[in-house]
Amino acid sequence: MKLDVRRRLDPEALAALEETDRLQAEFGPVALGDVARMRAAYAHERRFWNAVPVPLAAVEERLLEAAGIATRIRLYRPDEGAPRALLFYLHGGGWVVGSLDTHDRIMRLLARESGFPVVGIDYALAPEVKFPTQIDQIAAVVRALAGSGDYAGLPFALGGDSAGANLSLAVAGALRAAGGPEPSALLLFYGAYGLADSASRRLWGNARDGLTDERMRFYERAYLPAPEAARDPRYDLLASDLSAVPPAHLLAVTMDPLHDDSLALAALLEEHGRAVELSTVDGVLHGFLHLSRMVPKAARALAEGAAFLRRRLA
């Protein structure tokens, strides 16, 4: 049995959930496993949440060859000045759905609030492309941009939400293992870090908040090439070498099946003597950062993450 989220939500988050219900009804039924329709439904819903503009000095796209894959990136410039640091951002969506467009407002707000350019990486999605290709692809983009042009030698951070947080931590390890360049900070929003079971997974994740046990199993099967890959430390990041992880800001959501993943990661980082700060938000659901046009806590959480970047990258 799962706990009921509706009576525990903040009023603004409840109104946002009702708006989400409307958008989903407008799109129509989507079967779990119909990947094309899942992606279209996700994009349809996110268009509403991204509709309120966040003006920036410039937004431009490029196409890079990374790990043999043509990879689209989007650069968000908050101002016209010379960049002092950089954030590479990896969108969430269970490694299966999501894009630069679905996370546009999140990246714009991070650029505006931090004062640093943000590079969104449109990494290859599962199930068409399997783990660990995405890790190699993202690492190649980071090496290409951090090693040349306007950004050569600048400090940079890796960040992402949900599956994007998982990828951010995995890519940081891959870059370290390859001899760099290494991020100076990590921005990890409600990520999946390897817990197969936990109290939060038992209590949260019903049909009302979307992140059900069935959905999480589908995402994992879509992403991993075989069941035994779930034990690979590039996926089960709690089993990876965390002894040299850079300063990290972790965001956890109380009513989130992945809540305990963040708590476990924070505890392990502290045990290794790493600099880590853990922020926990109540009254909202997994994925709430998309909802900043209606939910003030989303904008505040992004501003808090941006402040962490300013402290660590300045």
PASEBA-1860 file (N, C-alpha, C; in nm, 3 decimals):
! residues 314
1> MKLDVRRR> 0.084/-0.120/0.000/0.000/0.000/0.000/0.087/0.124/0.000 ~ 0.051/0.222/-0.083/0.121/0.349/-0.090/0.043/0.456/-0.014 ~ 0.116/0.556/0.034/0.050/0.667/0.104/-0.013/0.762/0.003 ~ -0.120/0.826/0.046/-0.193/0.921/-0.039/-0.121/1.055/-0.040 ~ -0.080/1.100/-0.158/-0.005/1.226/-0.166/-0.097/1.347/-0.168 ~ -0.215/1.334/-0.221/-0.299/1.452/-0.246/-0.325/1.531/-0.118 ~ -0.355/1.464/-0.009/-0.388/1.538/0.113/-0.264/1.590/0.184 ~ -0.146/1.557/0.134/-0.021/1.603/0.194/0.047/1.711/0.110
9> LDPEALAA> -0.007/1.741/-0.006/0.055/1.839/-0.095/0.027/1.982/-0.049 ~ 0.124/2.071/-0.075/0.098/2.214/-0.061/-0.015/2.253/-0.157 ~ -0.090/2.360/-0.125/-0.198/2.401/-0.215/-0.150/2.428/-0.358 ~ -0.034/2.493/-0.371/0.017/2.522/-0.505/0.053/2.394/-0.580 ~ 0.113/2.298/-0.509/0.149/2.172/-0.572/0.025/2.091/-0.610 ~ -0.080/2.099/-0.527/-0.205/2.030/-0.560/-0.268/2.091/-0.685 ~ -0.266/2.224/-0.694/-0.320/2.290/-0.814/-0.239/2.251/-0.937 ~ -0.107/2.238/-0.922/-0.023/2.196/-1.034/-0.054/2.052/-1.074
17> LEETDRLQ> -0.080/1.966/-0.975/-0.115/1.827/-1.006/-0.247/1.821/-1.082 ~ -0.341/1.904/-1.043/-0.469/1.907/-1.114/-0.452/1.958/-1.257 ~ -0.361/2.055/-1.275/-0.331/2.102/-1.411/-0.266/1.990/-1.492 ~ -0.179/1.915/-1.429/-0.117/1.801/-1.496/-0.221/1.697/-1.536 ~ -0.317/1.672/-1.447/-0.427/1.581/-1.481/-0.501/1.628/-1.606 ~ -0.524/1.760/-1.613/-0.594/1.816/-1.729/-0.513/1.795/-1.857 ~ -0.384/1.822/-1.848/-0.298/1.807/-1.965/-0.292/1.661/-2.011 ~ -0.286/1.570/-1.917/-0.281/1.428/-1.953/-0.412/1.383/-2.016
25> AEFGPVAL> -0.523/1.431/-1.960/-0.654/1.396/-2.019/-0.667/1.454/-2.160 ~ -0.613/1.574/-2.178/-0.616/1.639/-2.309/-0.539/1.557/-2.412 ~ -0.426/1.499/-2.370/-0.344/1.420/-2.463/-0.407/1.284/-2.491 ~ -0.463/1.224/-2.387/-0.524/1.093/-2.405/-0.442/0.982/-2.344 ~ -0.494/0.859/-2.345/-0.428/0.746/-2.279/-0.291/0.716/-2.339 ~ -0.200/0.674/-2.251/-0.065/0.637/-2.293/-0.030/0.505/-2.225 ~ 0.000/0.404/-2.302/0.037/0.274/-2.246/0.185/0.274/-2.209 ~ 0.215/0.226/-2.089/0.353/0.212/-2.048/0.422/0.112/-2.142
33> GDVARMRA> 0.528/0.156/-2.207/0.596/0.074/-2.306/0.580/0.124/-2.448 ~ 0.478/0.207/-2.471/0.462/0.272/-2.602/0.551/0.396/-2.599 ~ 0.679/0.375/-2.630/0.780/0.477/-2.607/0.753/0.604/-2.686 ~ 0.716/0.592/-2.811/0.690/0.711/-2.893/0.578/0.795/-2.832 ~ 0.472/0.729/-2.788/0.360/0.803/-2.730/0.396/0.857/-2.591 ~ 0.475/0.784/-2.514/0.522/0.835/-2.385/0.601/0.964/-2.403 ~ 0.689/0.966/-2.503/0.769/1.086/-2.528/0.681/1.202/-2.573 ~ 0.585/1.174/-2.658/0.496/1.280/-2.706/0.411/1.336/-2.593
41> AYAHERRF> 0.362/1.249/-2.504/0.281/1.295/-2.391/0.364/1.379/-2.295 ~ 0.486/1.336/-2.269/0.577/1.410/-2.180/0.604/1.549/-2.238 ~ 0.631/1.555/-2.368/0.656/1.683/-2.433/0.532/1.772/-2.431 ~ 0.415/1.713/-2.454/0.289/1.790/-2.452/0.269/1.856/-2.316 ~ 0.287/1.779/-2.211/0.268/1.833/-2.076/0.370/1.942/-2.045 ~ 0.497/1.918/-2.082/0.602/2.014/-2.047/0.590/2.144/-2.125 ~ 0.524/2.143/-2.240/0.506/2.269/-2.313/0.430/2.371/-2.228 ~ 0.333/2.325/-2.152/0.261/2.416/-2.063/0.355/2.473/-1.958
49> WNAVPVPL> 0.434/2.390/-1.894/0.520/2.436/-1.785/0.635/2.522/-1.834 ~ 0.670/2.512/-1.961/0.778/2.594/-2.018/0.727/2.720/-2.088 ~ 0.596/2.743/-2.086/0.537/2.848/-2.170/0.572/2.989/-2.124 ~ 0.594/3.010/-1.995/0.625/3.144/-1.945/0.774/3.171/-1.970 ~ 0.807/3.273/-2.048/0.947/3.292/-2.089/1.038/3.336/-1.974 ~ 1.163/3.295/-1.983/1.270/3.341/-1.893/1.376/3.401/-1.984 ~ 1.375/3.534/-2.005/1.467/3.596/-2.101/1.613/3.581/-2.059 ~ 1.698/3.555/-2.156/1.842/3.549/-2.137/1.909/3.627/-2.248
57> AAVEERLL> 2.040/3.650/-2.234/2.112/3.727/-2.335/2.115/3.653/-2.469 ~ 2.132/3.520/-2.464/2.140/3.444/-2.589/2.117/3.296/-2.561 ~ 2.056/3.229/-2.657/2.039/3.084/-2.653/2.075/3.033/-2.792 ~ 2.169/2.939/-2.799/2.211/2.888/-2.929/2.230/2.737/-2.924 ~ 2.217/2.673/-3.038/2.233/2.528/-3.046/2.350/2.493/-3.137 ~ 2.413/2.380/-3.104/2.521/2.328/-3.185/2.504/2.177/-3.196 ~ 2.572/2.120/-3.294/2.575/1.975/-3.310/2.719/1.929/-3.299 ~ 2.746/1.838/-3.205/2.879/1.785/-3.184/2.880/1.635/-3.208
65> EAAGIATR> 2.994/1.585/-3.253/3.013/1.441/-3.262/3.071/1.394/-3.129 ~ 2.999/1.304/-3.060/3.042/1.260/-2.927/3.022/1.110/-2.915 ~ 3.132/1.037/-2.895/3.128/0.891/-2.884/3.058/0.829/-3.005 ~ 3.082/0.889/-3.122/3.024/0.838/-3.245/2.879/0.873/-3.267 ~ 2.825/0.963/-3.185/2.684/1.002/-3.194/2.675/1.152/-3.220 ~ 2.598/1.192/-3.320/2.571/1.334/-3.342/2.485/1.384/-3.226 ~ 2.538/1.477/-3.149/2.476/1.518/-3.023/2.442/1.666/-3.026 ~ 2.316/1.695/-3.006/2.270/1.834/-3.001/2.295/1.890/-2.861
73> IRLYRPDE> 2.350/2.010/-2.856/2.365/2.081/-2.729/2.298/2.217/-2.742 ~ 2.256/2.271/-2.630/2.196/2.404/-2.627/2.267/2.486/-2.521 ~ 2.318/2.601/-2.561/2.394/2.689/-2.473/2.309/2.808/-2.431 ~ 2.290/2.822/-2.302/2.213/2.933/-2.244/2.311/3.033/-2.183 ~ 2.314/3.154/-2.239/2.404/3.258/-2.189/2.323/3.361/-2.110 ~ 2.353/3.378/-1.981/2.275/3.474/-1.902/2.309/3.619/-1.931 ~ 2.432/3.644/-1.983/2.474/3.781/-2.013/2.578/3.776/-2.124 ~ 2.624/3.894/-2.164/2.720/3.904/-2.275/2.864/3.902/-2.228
81> GAPRALLF> 2.887/3.896/-2.098/3.023/3.900/-2.046/3.100/3.771/-2.072 ~ 3.231/3.777/-2.049/3.314/3.658/-2.064/3.275/3.556/-1.958 ~ 3.257/3.431/-1.997/3.216/3.330/-1.898/3.324/3.305/-1.794 ~ 3.280/3.282/-1.670/3.373/3.252/-1.560/3.366/3.106/-1.518 ~ 3.258/3.039/-1.553/3.238/2.898/-1.520/3.123/2.848/-1.605 ~ 3.092/2.720/-1.592/2.997/2.657/-1.683/2.925/2.544/-1.610 ~ 2.795/2.527/-1.640/2.719/2.413/-1.590/2.674/2.328/-1.709 ~ 2.709/2.200/-1.708/2.654/2.104/-1.802/2.531/2.040/-1.738
89> YLHGGGWV> 2.416/2.048/-1.806/2.292/1.999/-1.746/2.236/1.881/-1.825 ~ 2.194/1.779/-1.750/2.141/1.655/-1.808/1.997/1.637/-1.762 ~ 1.905/1.634/-1.855/1.763/1.628/-1.821/1.723/1.492/-1.766 ~ 1.616/1.492/-1.688/1.557/1.369/-1.639/1.457/1.312/-1.738 ~ 1.391/1.203/-1.695/1.293/1.135/-1.780/1.316/0.986/-1.788 ~ 1.381/0.929/-1.685/1.399/0.785/-1.682/1.488/0.729/-1.791 ~ 1.576/0.812/-1.848/1.664/0.774/-1.959/1.586/0.744/-2.086 ~ 1.454/0.758/-2.083/1.367/0.717/-2.194/1.295/0.834/-2.258
97> VGSLDTHD> 1.250/0.930/-2.179/1.177/1.047/-2.230/1.253/1.173/-2.191 ~ 1.208/1.287/-2.244/1.269/1.414/-2.211/1.364/1.462/-2.319 ~ 1.392/1.593/-2.315/1.474/1.656/-2.417/1.519/1.792/-2.367 ~ 1.594/1.862/-2.449/1.629/2.000/-2.417/1.504/2.086/-2.405 ~ 1.405/2.060/-2.488/1.282/2.141/-2.485/1.203/2.118/-2.357 ~ 1.193/1.993/-2.311/1.111/1.966/-2.192/1.171/2.028/-2.067 ~ 1.301/2.052/-2.066/1.369/2.107/-1.949/1.420/2.249/-1.973 ~ 1.365/2.315/-2.073/1.414/2.447/-2.111/1.404/2.548/-1.997
105> RIMRLLAR> 1.290/2.555/-1.931/1.273/2.655/-1.825/1.367/2.629/-1.707 ~ 1.387/2.503/-1.671/1.480/2.471/-1.563/1.619/2.523/-1.596 ~ 1.666/2.499/-1.717/1.801/2.543/-1.755/1.809/2.694/-1.765 ~ 1.705/2.758/-1.813/1.704/2.904/-1.819/1.713/2.965/-1.679 ~ 1.636/2.911/-1.586/1.638/2.964/-1.450/1.774/2.942/-1.384 ~ 1.835/2.828/-1.407/1.967/2.803/-1.350/2.070/2.899/-1.408 ~ 2.062/2.927/-1.537/2.154/3.023/-1.599/2.133/3.163/-1.542 ~ 2.008/3.205/-1.535/1.978/3.339/-1.485/2.019/3.355/-1.339
113> ESGFPVVG> 1.986/3.257/-1.256/2.011/3.270/-1.113/2.158/3.252/-1.077 ~ 2.230/3.170/-1.151/2.372/3.148/-1.119/2.462/3.252/-1.182 ~ 2.421/3.306/-1.298/2.507/3.396/-1.373/2.607/3.323/-1.460 ~ 2.598/3.190/-1.467/2.690/3.109/-1.548/2.618/3.053/-1.670 ~ 2.688/3.038/-1.782/2.627/2.968/-1.896/2.591/2.825/-1.859 ~ 2.482/2.778/-1.915/2.438/2.640/-1.896/2.437/2.571/-2.032 ~ 2.496/2.453/-2.038/2.496/2.372/-2.159/2.407/2.251/-2.137 ~ 2.294/2.246/-2.205/2.209/2.129/-2.202/2.255/2.029/-2.306
121> IDYALAPE> 2.268/1.903/-2.268/2.316/1.798/-2.358/2.201/1.704/-2.390 ~ 2.169/1.693/-2.517/2.059/1.609/-2.563/2.111/1.467/-2.588 ~ 2.139/1.398/-2.478/2.199/1.265/-2.487/2.102/1.164/-2.547 ~ 2.156/1.055/-2.598/2.076/0.950/-2.661/1.985/0.882/-2.560 ~ 1.863/0.854/-2.601/1.764/0.794/-2.512/1.757/0.642/-2.529 ~ 1.716/0.577/-2.420/1.684/0.435/-2.421/1.537/0.419/-2.463 ~ 1.498/0.306/-2.515/1.577/0.182/-2.528/1.659/0.172/-2.656 ~ 1.651/0.273/-2.744/1.726/0.265/-2.870/1.877/0.259/-2.844
129> VKFPTQID> 1.923/0.332/-2.743/2.064/0.332/-2.706/2.073/0.292/-2.559 ~ 2.160/0.198/-2.529/2.166/0.139/-2.395/2.286/0.190/-2.315 ~ 2.273/0.184/-2.184/2.384/0.203/-2.089/2.500/0.113/-2.130 ~ 2.626/0.160/-2.121/2.670/0.289/-2.069/2.700/0.392/-2.178 ~ 2.645/0.374/-2.298/2.678/0.464/-2.408/2.653/0.610/-2.372 ~ 2.544/0.639/-2.301/2.513/0.777/-2.266/2.624/0.840/-2.182 ~ 2.683/0.763/-2.093/2.791/0.815/-2.008/2.910/0.855/-2.095 ~ 2.948/0.768/-2.188/3.060/0.799/-2.278/3.028/0.920/-2.366
137> QIAAVVRA> 2.905/0.927/-2.415/2.863/1.037/-2.501/2.872/1.170/-2.428 ~ 2.818/1.176/-2.308/2.818/1.301/-2.230/2.960/1.340/-2.193 ~ 3.041/1.243/-2.152/3.180/1.273/-2.117/3.255/1.331/-2.237 ~ 3.227/1.280/-2.356/3.292/1.332/-2.476/3.252/1.477/-2.503 ~ 3.125/1.511/-2.482/3.081/1.650/-2.498/3.152/1.740/-2.398 ~ 3.160/1.696/-2.274/3.227/1.777/-2.171/3.373/1.800/-2.208 ~ 3.442/1.695/-2.251/3.582/1.711/-2.288/3.597/1.807/-2.405 ~ 3.507/1.799/-2.502/3.517/1.885/-2.619/3.499/2.032/-2.583
145> LAGSGDYA> 3.402/2.062/-2.498/3.373/2.202/-2.466/3.465/2.256/-2.358 ~ 3.496/2.175/-2.258/3.580/2.223/-2.148/3.726/2.233/-2.188 ~ 3.760/2.177/-2.303/3.900/2.178/-2.344/3.932/2.271/-2.459 ~ 3.835/2.353/-2.502/3.862/2.437/-2.618/3.776/2.562/-2.615 ~ 3.813/2.658/-2.697/3.731/2.777/-2.717/3.716/2.862/-2.593 ~ 3.599/2.926/-2.580/3.574/3.019/-2.470/3.577/2.953/-2.334 ~ 3.562/2.821/-2.328/3.546/2.754/-2.199/3.668/2.674/-2.156 ~ 3.774/2.679/-2.235/3.894/2.602/-2.203/3.950/2.644/-2.067
153> GLPFALGG> 3.966/2.546/-1.980/4.026/2.572/-1.850/3.934/2.630/-1.745 ~ 3.810/2.660/-1.781/3.718/2.718/-1.683/3.666/2.610/-1.589 ~ 3.640/2.646/-1.462/3.574/2.548/-1.374/3.434/2.518/-1.426 ~ 3.391/2.395/-1.406/3.257/2.359/-1.451/3.192/2.265/-1.352 ~ 3.060/2.260/-1.359/2.980/2.168/-1.278/2.901/2.077/-1.370 ~ 2.865/1.962/-1.317/2.769/1.872/-1.381/2.643/1.871/-1.297 ~ 2.527/1.874/-1.363/2.403/1.872/-1.288/2.292/1.808/-1.367 ~ 2.188/1.766/-1.295/2.073/1.708/-1.360/1.967/1.668/-1.260
161> DSAGANLS> 1.850/1.633/-1.312/1.739/1.590/-1.228/1.703/1.446/-1.258 ~ 1.674/1.369/-1.154/1.628/1.231/-1.165/1.730/1.147/-1.243 ~ 1.695/1.093/-1.358/1.793/1.017/-1.437/1.913/1.104/-1.474 ~ 1.890/1.233/-1.492/2.000/1.324/-1.523/2.097/1.339/-1.407 ~ 2.048/1.329/-1.283/2.137/1.331/-1.167/2.221/1.204/-1.162 ~ 2.157/1.091/-1.191/2.231/0.965/-1.200/2.343/0.976/-1.303 ~ 2.312/1.029/-1.420/2.413/1.043/-1.524/2.522/1.142/-1.484 ~ 2.487/1.249/-1.416/2.587/1.348/-1.374/2.692/1.286/-1.285
169> LAVAGALR> 2.648/1.208/-1.186/2.743/1.144/-1.095/2.824/1.038/-1.168 ~ 2.761/0.964/-1.258/2.833/0.862/-1.335/2.937/0.924/-1.426 ~ 2.903/1.034/-1.491/2.997/1.101/-1.582/3.113/1.161/-1.503 ~ 3.087/1.214/-1.385/3.196/1.266/-1.302/3.298/1.156/-1.274 ~ 3.249/1.036/-1.242/3.340/0.924/-1.219/3.414/0.883/-1.345 ~ 3.346/0.885/-1.458/3.410/0.848/-1.585/3.520/0.947/-1.622 ~ 3.494/1.074/-1.602/3.595/1.176/-1.633/3.716/1.161/-1.541 ~ 3.691/1.135/-1.414/3.801/1.116/-1.319/3.884/0.994/-1.358
177> AAGGPEPS> 3.818/0.885/-1.395/3.890/0.762/-1.433/3.973/0.782/-1.558 ~ 3.929/0.872/-1.647/4.000/0.897/-1.773/4.106/1.005/-1.760 ~ 4.125/1.059/-1.642/4.226/1.162/-1.622/4.178/1.304/-1.642 ~ 4.048/1.325/-1.644/3.993/1.459/-1.652/3.947/1.497/-1.792 ~ 3.898/1.621/-1.804/3.883/1.722/-1.698/3.774/1.682/-1.599 ~ 3.788/1.729/-1.475/3.695/1.691/-1.369/3.610/1.810/-1.327 ~ 3.483/1.785/-1.294/3.397/1.893/-1.247/3.441/1.943/-1.110 ~ 3.413/2.070/-1.087/3.441/2.131/-0.956/3.322/2.121/-0.862
185> ALLLFYGA> 3.206/2.082/-0.913/3.086/2.073/-0.831/2.983/1.986/-0.902 ~ 2.890/1.932/-0.823/2.778/1.853/-0.876/2.648/1.909/-0.821 ~ 2.549/1.917/-0.907/2.415/1.966/-0.871/2.318/1.851/-0.900 ~ 2.274/1.783/-0.796/2.203/1.656/-0.811/2.062/1.667/-0.754 ~ 1.963/1.677/-0.843/1.824/1.695/-0.803/1.750/1.561/-0.806 ~ 1.702/1.518/-0.692/1.620/1.397/-0.671/1.657/1.282/-0.765 ~ 1.781/1.237/-0.753/1.833/1.136/-0.844/1.808/0.992/-0.799 ~ 1.828/0.900/-0.894/1.827/0.756/-0.869/1.973/0.711/-0.863
193> YGLADSAS> 2.015/0.661/-0.747/2.157/0.631/-0.728/2.185/0.483/-0.702 ~ 2.082/0.398/-0.703/2.109/0.255/-0.696/2.031/0.175/-0.596 ~ 1.951/0.237/-0.511/1.872/0.158/-0.416/1.768/0.075/-0.491 ~ 1.768/-0.055/-0.468/1.667/-0.141/-0.528/1.541/-0.144/-0.445 ~ 1.553/-0.113/-0.315/1.439/-0.110/-0.225/1.470/-0.012/-0.114 ~ 1.368/0.050/-0.059/1.386/0.146/0.049/1.250/0.178/0.108 ~ 1.251/0.245/0.223/1.124/0.288/0.283/1.050/0.382/0.190 ~ 1.122/0.476/0.127/1.053/0.573/0.041/0.993/0.505/-0.082
201> RRLWGNAR> 1.059/0.402/-0.134/1.002/0.329/-0.248/0.878/0.251/-0.206 ~ 0.874/0.206/-0.081/0.757/0.133/-0.032/0.638/0.227/-0.008 ~ 0.666/0.351/0.036/0.558/0.441/0.079/0.503/0.529/-0.032 ~ 0.590/0.571/-0.124/0.549/0.670/-0.225/0.555/0.609/-0.364 ~ 0.486/0.674/-0.458/0.489/0.629/-0.596/0.363/0.557/-0.637 ~ 0.248/0.619/-0.612/0.122/0.558/-0.656/0.080/0.617/-0.790 ~ -0.034/0.578/-0.838/-0.080/0.623/-0.969/-0.100/0.773/-0.974 ~ -0.122/0.836/-0.860/-0.147/0.980/-0.857/-0.020/1.062/-0.880
209> DGLTDERM> 0.095/1.011/-0.835/0.216/1.091/-0.854/0.304/1.039/-0.966 ~ 0.260/0.933/-1.034/0.323/0.896/-1.161/0.442/0.803/-1.154 ~ 0.525/0.814/-1.050/0.648/0.735/-1.047/0.622/0.603/-0.974 ~ 0.546/0.517/-1.038/0.508/0.389/-0.979/0.622/0.288/-0.985 ~ 0.609/0.181/-0.906/0.709/0.074/-0.912/0.720/0.018/-1.053 ~ 0.607/-0.001/-1.118/0.605/-0.056/-1.254/0.679/0.036/-1.351 ~ 0.658/0.167/-1.337/0.724/0.262/-1.426/0.875/0.263/-1.403 ~ 0.917/0.259/-1.277/1.060/0.259/-1.250/1.126/0.131/-1.302
217> RFYERAYL> 1.058/0.018/-1.290/1.113/-0.107/-1.346/1.123/-0.099/-1.498 ~ 1.023/-0.037/-1.561/1.027/-0.022/-1.707/1.147/0.063/-1.748 ~ 1.168/0.175/-1.680/1.281/0.262/-1.714/1.413/0.187/-1.701 ~ 1.428/0.112/-1.592/1.553/0.039/-1.571/1.575/-0.066/-1.680 ~ 1.470/-0.140/-1.713/1.483/-0.242/-1.819/1.514/-0.178/-1.954 ~ 1.456/-0.061/-1.979/1.481/0.007/-2.106/1.625/0.056/-2.117 ~ 1.681/0.101/-2.004/1.814/0.163/-2.004/1.926/0.059/-2.001 ~ 1.910/-0.045/-1.920/2.018/-0.140/-1.899/2.016/-0.250/-2.005
225> PAPEAARD> 2.133/-0.293/-2.052/2.138/-0.397/-2.156/2.104/-0.536/-2.105 ~ 2.119/-0.558/-1.974/2.091/-0.688/-1.914/2.067/-0.667/-1.765 ~ 1.993/-0.757/-1.699/1.964/-0.738/-1.556/2.089/-0.723/-1.470 ~ 2.196/-0.795/-1.502/2.317/-0.788/-1.419/2.384/-0.650/-1.425 ~ 2.351/-0.570/-1.526/2.408/-0.435/-1.535/2.362/-0.346/-1.420 ~ 2.254/-0.384/-1.352/2.207/-0.306/-1.237/2.310/-0.304/-1.125 ~ 2.406/-0.397/-1.127/2.511/-0.399/-1.025/2.637/-0.326/-1.070 ~ 2.638/-0.276/-1.192/2.753/-0.199/-1.242/2.762/-0.069/-1.163
233> PRYDLLAS> 2.879/-0.035/-1.108/2.891/0.087/-1.027/2.868/0.216/-1.105 ~ 2.863/0.209/-1.236/2.829/0.328/-1.313/2.678/0.350/-1.314 ~ 2.602/0.248/-1.273/2.457/0.261/-1.254/2.422/0.260/-1.106 ~ 2.472/0.159/-1.034/2.455/0.153/-0.889/2.561/0.241/-0.826 ~ 2.535/0.368/-0.827/2.638/0.466/-0.789/2.670/0.463/-0.640 ~ 2.580/0.411/-0.559/2.609/0.396/-0.416/2.719/0.293/-0.393 ~ 2.743/0.207/-0.492/2.850/0.107/-0.484/2.976/0.152/-0.557 ~ 2.976/0.274/-0.609/3.092/0.324/-0.683/3.194/0.386/-0.587
241> DLSAVPPA> 3.309/0.422/-0.640/3.412/0.490/-0.561/3.371/0.636/-0.543 ~ 3.331/0.671/-0.423/3.285/0.807/-0.393/3.391/0.888/-0.319 ~ 3.514/0.838/-0.313/3.616/0.900/-0.230/3.670/1.030/-0.286 ~ 3.645/1.058/-0.414/3.698/1.182/-0.474/3.589/1.264/-0.541 ~ 3.464/1.244/-0.501/3.353/1.320/-0.559/3.367/1.467/-0.522 ~ 3.348/1.559/-0.617/3.359/1.702/-0.586/3.244/1.748/-0.497 ~ 3.251/1.870/-0.445/3.141/1.923/-0.363/3.008/1.906/-0.434 ~ 2.909/1.859/-0.359/2.780/1.823/-0.419/2.665/1.886/-0.343
249> HLLAVTMD> 2.568/1.936/-0.419/2.440/1.982/-0.363/2.335/1.881/-0.404 ~ 2.271/1.818/-0.304/2.168/1.718/-0.329/2.032/1.774/-0.289 ~ 1.935/1.755/-0.375/1.796/1.793/-0.346/1.713/1.666/-0.337 ~ 1.643/1.650/-0.224/1.554/1.535/-0.204/1.413/1.585/-0.180 ~ 1.316/1.506/-0.222/1.174/1.537/-0.203/1.115/1.432/-0.109 ~ 1.053/1.478/-0.001/1.005/1.386/0.102/0.911/1.281/0.046 ~ 0.814/1.322/-0.036/0.713/1.229/-0.090/0.755/1.176/-0.227 ~ 0.874/1.121/-0.233/0.933/1.075/-0.360/0.987/0.934/-0.339
257> PLHDDSLA> 0.956/0.839/-0.425/1.016/0.707/-0.412/1.169/0.710/-0.408 ~ 1.230/0.812/-0.469/1.376/0.822/-0.474/1.434/0.902/-0.358 ~ 1.351/0.943/-0.263/1.397/1.023/-0.150/1.516/0.958/-0.080 ~ 1.506/0.828/-0.050/1.611/0.762/0.028/1.739/0.743/-0.052 ~ 1.732/0.744/-0.186/1.855/0.741/-0.265/1.942/0.861/-0.232 ~ 1.882/0.979/-0.222/1.959/1.100/-0.191/2.014/1.095/-0.049 ~ 1.934/1.045/0.046/1.982/1.034/0.183/2.100/0.939/0.193 ~ 2.091/0.826/0.122/2.201/0.729/0.125/2.327/0.787/0.062
265> LAALLEEH> 2.312/0.856/-0.051/2.429/0.916/-0.116/2.492/1.021/-0.027 ~ 2.411/1.107/0.034/2.465/1.210/0.123/2.541/1.148/0.239 ~ 2.487/1.041/0.298/2.554/0.975/0.410/2.688/0.916/0.368 ~ 2.693/0.854/0.251/2.818/0.796/0.203/2.922/0.903/0.170 ~ 2.877/1.013/0.111/2.971/1.121/0.082/3.028/1.179/0.210 ~ 2.944/1.198/0.311/2.993/1.247/0.440/3.092/1.148/0.501 ~ 3.064/1.019/0.488/3.154/0.917/0.542/3.291/0.924/0.476 ~ 3.294/0.961/0.349/3.421/0.976/0.276/3.485/1.113/0.299
273> GRAVELST> 3.423/1.197/0.380/3.478/1.329/0.406/3.460/1.427/0.292 ~ 3.364/1.401/0.205/3.340/1.491/0.092/3.246/1.603/0.134 ~ 3.258/1.716/0.067/3.171/1.831/0.094/3.035/1.805/0.030 ~ 2.931/1.799/0.111/2.798/1.771/0.058/2.696/1.851/0.137 ~ 2.599/1.906/0.067/2.485/1.968/0.132/2.358/1.903/0.079 ~ 2.267/1.873/0.171/2.142/1.805/0.138/2.026/1.895/0.173 ~ 1.944/1.926/0.074/1.824/2.007/0.092/1.703/1.917/0.069 ~ 1.608/1.918/0.163/1.488/1.835/0.153/1.365/1.923/0.144
281> VDGVLHGF> 1.277/1.893/0.049/1.157/1.973/0.026/1.034/1.887/0.052 ~ 0.941/1.939/0.130/0.817/1.870/0.162/0.702/1.934/0.086 ~ 0.592/1.863/0.075/0.470/1.919/0.016/0.465/1.921/-0.134 ~ 0.564/1.858/-0.200/0.570/1.853/-0.347/0.602/1.710/-0.389 ~ 0.607/1.687/-0.520/0.632/1.553/-0.573/0.760/1.548/-0.655 ~ 0.805/1.427/-0.683/0.916/1.406/-0.777/0.887/1.482/-0.906 ~ 0.989/1.550/-0.957/0.973/1.626/-1.081/0.919/1.765/-1.063 ~ 0.909/1.813/-0.938/0.843/1.941/-0.913/0.919/2.060/-0.969
289> LHLSRMVP> 1.047/2.046/-1.002/1.122/2.160/-1.054/1.065/2.213/-1.184 ~ 0.991/2.131/-1.257/0.925/2.177/-1.380/0.816/2.280/-1.352 ~ 0.766/2.286/-1.231/0.640/2.354/-1.202/0.657/2.496/-1.151 ~ 0.770/2.559/-1.180/0.801/2.688/-1.117/0.705/2.799/-1.155 ~ 0.630/2.785/-1.263/0.534/2.890/-1.297/0.413/2.888/-1.204 ~ 0.394/2.778/-1.126/0.284/2.768/-1.032/0.327/2.737/-0.889 ~ 0.444/2.676/-0.872/0.488/2.627/-0.741/0.612/2.705/-0.697 ~ 0.599/2.798/-0.601/0.713/2.879/-0.559/0.831/2.797/-0.508
297> KAARALAE> 0.806/2.683/-0.447/0.916/2.602/-0.395/1.009/2.555/-0.507 ~ 0.958/2.540/-0.627/1.042/2.499/-0.740/1.143/2.608/-0.774 ~ 1.095/2.731/-0.784/1.185/2.843/-0.814/1.288/2.860/-0.702 ~ 1.244/2.843/-0.576/1.337/2.858/-0.464/1.443/2.748/-0.465 ~ 1.403/2.626/-0.498/1.500/2.516/-0.502/1.604/2.538/-0.611 ~ 1.561/2.588/-0.727/1.656/2.617/-0.834/1.748/2.732/-0.795 ~ 1.694/2.833/-0.728/1.777/2.945/-0.682/1.879/2.897/-0.580 ~ 1.839/2.804/-0.495/1.931/2.748/-0.396/2.043/2.671/-0.464
305> GAAFLRRR> 2.009/2.593/-0.565/2.111/2.523/-0.641/2.205/2.619/-0.712 ~ 2.150/2.727/-0.767/2.232/2.827/-0.835/2.327/2.896/-0.737 ~ 2.279/2.922/-0.615/2.365/2.984/-0.513/2.481/2.892/-0.477 ~ 2.454/2.762/-0.470/2.562/2.665/-0.448/2.666/2.674/-0.558 ~ 2.622/2.684/-0.683/2.717/2.695/-0.794/2.801/2.821/-0.782 ~ 2.740/2.932/-0.744/2.817/3.056/-0.730/2.924/3.041/-0.623 ~ 2.891/2.974/-0.514/2.990/2.955/-0.407/3.104/2.865/-0.451 ~ 3.073/2.762/-0.529/3.174/2.662/-0.561/3.252/2.690/-0.689
313> LA> 3.194/2.768/-0.779/3.259/2.792/-0.908/3.318/2.931/-0.922 ~ 3.289/3.018/-0.828/3.336/3.158/-0.840/3.488/3.164/-0.832
END
